[in-house]
Amino acid sequence: MLKVLVDKSPSHAAVYIYIVETDVNDRIIKQAKPLNIEMRDIPEEMIELTPTFKFPLSKGFSFLEGLSKALQEIGFRDKVSNKDGEIKRLEAHLEDMRTLVFRK
């Protein structure tokens, strides 16, 4: 199974992302080779972008789900993924404000 591990390193002011494959016992059996992402200029005549990462569909979804989970575990808060919680907090805040303003 493809997994994504994320580690914050305050001493290095960095976030480390590991892409690994595990066996049925959740033991890491493979690791993606480290890579440096280098930006390149896009020529004006270039019509189509080339992907930075390319996964088979099943591994692509596994990677994205793993990345999302790993980021949440280190405290990254995705504002889009938890809309229901945000809406409930906003509704509670509005009710508190109504109580203060209208003295209900």
VMD Tcl script that draws the C-alpha trace (Angstrom):
set ca {
  {0.00 0.00 0.00}
  {1.26 3.47 -0.87}
  {1.62 5.74 2.17}
  {2.70 9.31 2.75}
  {4.51 10.30 5.93}
  {5.03 13.94 6.87}
  {7.39 15.18 9.54}
  {7.91 18.75 10.72}
  {11.48 19.59 11.60}
  {11.57 22.89 13.48}
  {15.34 22.57 13.95}
  {15.79 22.55 10.17}
  {12.82 24.87 9.45}
  {11.51 22.25 7.05}
  {8.73 19.80 6.38}
  {9.81 16.35 5.25}
  {7.52 14.27 3.04}
  {8.21 10.56 2.60}
  {6.43 8.39 0.01}
  {6.67 4.74 0.99}
  {5.08 1.42 0.18}
  {4.11 -0.96 2.98}
  {3.32 -4.66 3.11}
  {0.24 -6.28 4.70}
  {1.88 -5.94 8.13}
  {2.32 -2.16 7.60}
  {6.10 -2.61 7.38}
  {7.84 -0.18 5.03}
  {9.26 -2.17 2.12}
  {9.99 0.58 -0.43}
  {10.70 4.30 -0.44}
  {10.43 6.75 -3.34}
  {13.76 8.19 -4.40}
  {14.41 11.68 -3.04}
  {13.95 14.42 -5.61}
  {14.55 18.11 -5.89}
  {11.78 20.04 -7.55}
  {13.27 22.53 -9.94}
  {11.15 25.19 -11.60}
  {11.59 25.80 -15.31}
  {10.44 28.52 -17.63}
  {7.53 27.64 -19.88}
  {8.03 28.62 -23.52}
  {5.17 30.67 -24.94}
  {4.54 28.10 -27.65}
  {4.09 25.30 -25.10}
  {0.43 24.31 -25.20}
  {0.26 21.59 -22.59}
  {1.93 21.25 -19.20}
  {3.67 18.02 -18.28}
  {2.80 16.48 -14.88}
  {5.21 16.90 -11.99}
  {4.02 13.60 -10.50}
  {2.36 10.76 -12.36}
  {0.76 7.80 -10.58}
  {-1.46 4.95 -11.71}
  {-5.00 5.97 -10.75}
  {-5.30 3.72 -7.68}
  {-1.91 4.84 -6.33}
  {-2.68 8.47 -7.13}
  {-5.77 8.46 -4.91}
  {-3.87 6.54 -2.24}
  {-1.09 9.15 -2.36}
  {-3.50 12.09 -2.09}
  {-5.47 10.51 0.77}
  {-2.24 9.69 2.58}
  {-0.89 13.19 2.05}
  {-4.10 14.74 3.35}
  {-4.10 12.54 6.46}
  {-0.39 13.08 7.15}
  {-0.72 16.85 6.82}
  {-3.65 16.92 9.24}
  {-1.64 14.84 11.72}
  {1.09 17.50 11.87}
  {-1.46 20.28 12.34}
  {-2.05 21.50 8.81}
  {-5.66 22.61 8.64}
  {-7.31 22.33 5.26}
  {-9.99 25.00 5.16}
  {-11.91 23.21 2.42}
  {-12.00 19.64 3.72}
  {-13.96 20.42 6.87}
  {-16.62 22.83 5.65}
  {-19.30 21.36 7.94}
  {-17.25 22.06 11.05}
  {-16.52 25.61 9.89}
  {-20.19 26.24 9.20}
  {-21.22 24.91 12.62}
  {-18.62 27.11 14.34}
  {-19.81 30.13 12.35}
  {-23.46 29.42 13.22}
  {-22.57 29.12 16.92}
  {-20.63 32.38 16.72}
  {-23.56 34.15 15.05}
  {-25.93 32.84 17.72}
  {-23.56 34.15 20.42}
  {-23.48 37.54 18.68}
  {-27.29 37.61 18.48}
  {-27.47 36.84 22.18}
  {-25.09 39.68 22.98}
  {-26.77 42.19 20.69}
  {-30.41 41.34 21.31}
  {-30.02 40.07 24.89}
  {-31.98 36.88 24.23}
}
mol new
graphics top color blue
foreach p $ca { graphics top sphere $p radius 0.5 }
foreach p [lrange $ca 0 end-1] q [lrange $ca 1 end] { graphics top cylinder $p $q radius 0.2 }
display resetview
